[in-house]
Amino acid sequence: SSGNAWQDDIDAATDALMEAMANLRMKPNKDILNDMINKASGLDLDAYTADSVAALNAALTNAQAVAADENATQDEVDAAADTLQAALNGL
């Protein structure tokens, strides 16, 4: 009946909204990671050892890849930020 079709539309819209809200909630916050990438990218690395610079560059490359990854999880974002912070601390 037409009553059921209307209910089906409502159910479909509700499902779509719930999914959209779940996706929003799942989207990781990359603000800290992006701030760290900007900080690391702007450093003058001449004064540091080749090993520490290599470690920073590797962490920075990884962080940039995670920041650009639409499917990255919050755990991955946090891990990339931690690795980049450790590399910065190691300079």
C-alpha positions as CSV (number, residue, x, y, z in Angstrom):
1,S,0.0,0.0,0.0
2,S,1.0,3.6,-0.4
3,G,1.4,3.9,3.4
4,N,4.1,1.3,3.4
5,A,5.9,3.0,0.5
6,W,6.0,6.2,2.5
7,Q,7.4,4.3,5.5
8,D,10.0,2.6,3.3
9,D,11.1,6.1,2.1
10,I,11.4,7.3,5.8
11,D,13.3,4.1,6.7
12,A,15.7,4.6,3.8
13,A,16.3,8.2,4.7
14,T,16.8,7.3,8.3
15,D,19.3,4.6,7.4
16,A,21.2,7.0,5.1
17,L,21.3,9.7,7.8
18,M,22.6,7.2,10.4
19,E,25.3,6.0,8.0
20,A,26.3,9.6,7.2
21,M,26.5,10.4,10.9
22,A,28.6,7.3,11.6
23,N,31.0,8.3,8.8
24,L,31.3,11.7,10.2
25,R,32.1,10.3,13.6
26,M,34.6,7.9,12.1
27,K,36.5,10.6,10.2
28,P,39.7,11.1,12.1
29,N,40.9,14.5,13.2
30,K,44.0,15.4,11.3
31,D,44.5,18.9,12.6
32,I,47.4,18.0,15.0
33,L,49.0,15.8,12.3
34,N,48.8,18.6,9.7
35,D,50.2,21.2,12.1
36,M,53.1,18.9,12.8
37,I,53.7,18.3,9.1
38,N,53.8,22.0,8.6
39,K,56.2,22.5,11.5
40,A,58.5,19.7,10.3
41,S,58.4,20.8,6.7
42,G,59.5,24.3,7.7
43,L,62.6,23.3,9.7
44,D,66.1,24.2,8.7
45,L,67.8,20.8,8.9
46,D,71.4,21.8,8.2
47,A,72.3,21.7,11.9
48,Y,71.2,18.2,12.5
49,T,72.9,14.8,11.8
50,A,72.2,12.9,8.6
51,D,70.6,10.0,10.6
52,S,68.2,12.2,12.5
53,V,67.3,14.1,9.3
54,A,66.7,10.8,7.5
55,A,64.4,9.6,10.4
56,L,62.5,12.9,10.3
57,N,62.1,12.7,6.5
58,A,60.8,9.2,6.7
59,A,58.4,10.1,9.5
60,L,57.3,13.2,7.5
61,T,56.7,11.2,4.3
62,N,54.6,8.7,6.3
63,A,52.7,11.5,8.0
64,Q,51.9,13.2,4.7
65,A,50.7,9.9,3.2
66,V,48.4,9.3,6.2
67,A,47.1,12.9,6.2
68,A,46.3,12.5,2.5
69,D,44.6,9.1,3.0
70,E,40.8,9.5,3.0
71,N,40.5,6.0,4.6
72,A,43.0,6.5,7.4
73,T,41.7,5.6,10.9
74,Q,42.2,7.8,14.0
75,D,44.7,5.2,15.2
76,E,46.8,5.5,12.1
77,V,46.7,9.3,12.3
78,D,47.7,9.2,16.0
79,A,50.5,6.8,15.2
80,A,51.8,8.9,12.4
81,A,51.8,12.0,14.7
82,D,53.6,10.0,17.4
83,T,56.2,8.9,15.0
84,L,56.7,12.4,13.6
85,Q,56.9,13.8,17.1
86,A,59.5,11.2,18.1
87,A,61.6,12.1,15.0
88,L,61.4,15.8,15.9
89,N,62.4,15.0,19.4
90,G,65.3,13.0,18.0
91,L,66.8,15.8,16.0
